Amino acid sequence: MRISKLTPLLVIAALAAAQPAIAKDKPKKEYVVVNEAVGVPVFPHDITDRPYEVVGEVKAGVRKATIFSKEASQSKIYKELWERAQKLGADAVIKAQYGESHISAMSWGKTNATGTAIRFTGSAKPAEAAK
């Protein structure tokens, strides 16, 4: 049996056409809570309107590229915390804190941040859900 030069291209085209159908089958995880100021579910305070369990503490360090770079923004710091919390399977980060940037031997400026990664265990309180 002779394989034509077009056969590999046809196989690739078939796989590419099937890719969107495969992606639709995978459910996308949506988060109920998002801090509108930064676009991710990271908050400087506790969440009291729904029950949750603590997954663990998350820590992040955001570095400046050069001495002339701007200080890390709250948005960038919260995104770094959120990336680490996602790896733990968290739904949100609460009690997020960060300090001033400091110069170290390996960085022109680094801002350290911590927070508590949580996973929701139930829905919102009935009074909150009715709103």
N, C-alpha and C positions, 0 to 999 in steps of 0.2 A: 504494500500500500504506500502510495506516495503522499507526502504531506506538502501542501502548497505553502508558499511564503505568506499567504494571507491568514492561515489558520491561527497562528499566535495572536495576530491582531484581532481576529474575530472573538477569540477567547477573552482577551482583555476588554473588548467592547462589551461583551456580555456581562462580565463581572462588574464593570463600571455602571452599567444600566441597572443591575440588581442592587447596588450599594444603597441607594435611597430607600428601597423597600426594607432592607436589613436594618437601617438606622431607625425606621419608624417603629419597629418592633420593640426596641429598647426604650423603656419608660424613662422620661427625663425627670430628675428629682427637682421639685420646686420648693423653695423656702417661703414659709408663710411670713416671716419677719425679715425686713430689710431696713437698715439704717439709711434713710433717704439722703442724709448729708454726705455719706461716703459710698453708697451703692452696694454695700455688702452687709451681712447680718452680724455686725460687730458693734457693741454698745459699751459706753463707759460706766453704765449702771446695771443693776440687777433687773431681770424680767420677772414680774410678779403676776402677770395675767394668765399664765398657763404653767402646768407642772413640767418639770424637767429633771434629768439626772445629769450629774457631772461626769464628763468623759475624761477630763484631765486638764492640766495646766498647759498653756501654749506660750512659747517664748519666741520672739523674733528680734533680729538686729538689722536695722536698715542703715547702710553705709552711703556716704557721699563719694562720688567718683573722683573729684579733685577738691583742692582747698577752695576753689572758686565756685563750686556747685552750691545750689540752694540746700537749705536744711530739708530733711524729709518732711513731707506734709502728713497731716493726720490721715488723709485718704490712703496714702502709700503705706503707712505703718499699719493701718487696719487691714489692708489687702494682704500684707505679709502675714499677719496673725490669722486671717481667714484661710489662707492657703495651708497653713499648718493644721488648723482645726479640721479642715475638710479631709485631710489624710487620716485623722482619727475617727472620721464618720460623724462629726458634729453637725448640728443644725444651726448653731449660732455661737458667738463668743460674747461673754458678759464680763463686766468689771475690768475692761481693757484699760491699761495704764501705760504711759510712756513718759520718759524724762527728757531732759535736754541732751543734745548731742555732745559727745566728748571725743577728743582726739586720742588715738592709741597708736601703738607701734605699727599696726597693720592697716590703719585707716585715717583718712583726713577728717573724719567725723562720723560717729556711729550713734544711732539712737536705739536704745534697748526698750522693748515693749513686752508686756505680759498680759495674759487674760485667762479666763476660765472657759474651756470648751464644754458645751452642753448639748444634750440630745433631748428633744421634747418627748414626753411620755403620754400625753393626752391632748385634748383640744382645749381651746380657750374656755374661761369661765362662762357660764350661761349668760350673764349680764353683758359681758364683752362681745360674745358671739352674736347677740341679738342686735347690736348696733349696726 
